[in-house]
Structure formats: C-alpha cells, structure tokens
Amino acid sequence: MKLKVIDKTDTEVRIEIADESHTLLNSLKTLLLNDPRVELATYHVEHPTITEP
C-alpha cells in the first residue's frame, strides 16, 4: 500500500492511498469516526477510467 500525505495541519490531515477500493477506505473511515477526537472523516475514489496524469 502506497500512502502519501497531501496536507497536514494541527487539526487536519489529507492523505492519498494508491490502488485501494471502498473496502479499505470505508473501514478506515469507520475506525477514525469511532475516535472521539475525530469530528469528520471522509474519502473520495476517482472513477476507475480516470487515470493520474
């Protein structure tokens, strides 16, 4: 699994996880939301026919 930190502040972190599906990302989101310090956790998966330039 390739993980890249896109942006990080004191209250927010944006990451990119290459070649993963809703299965992993939804599980990660659920785990994060179970932490009382986390107010928002979400993810976005590009359409499979869209490739990175």
Summary of the structure (lengths in Angstrom):
residues: 53
radius of gyration: 12.2
end to end distance: 19.8
largest distance: 37.5
contacts: 78
relative contact order: 0.16
helix: 23%
strand: 25%
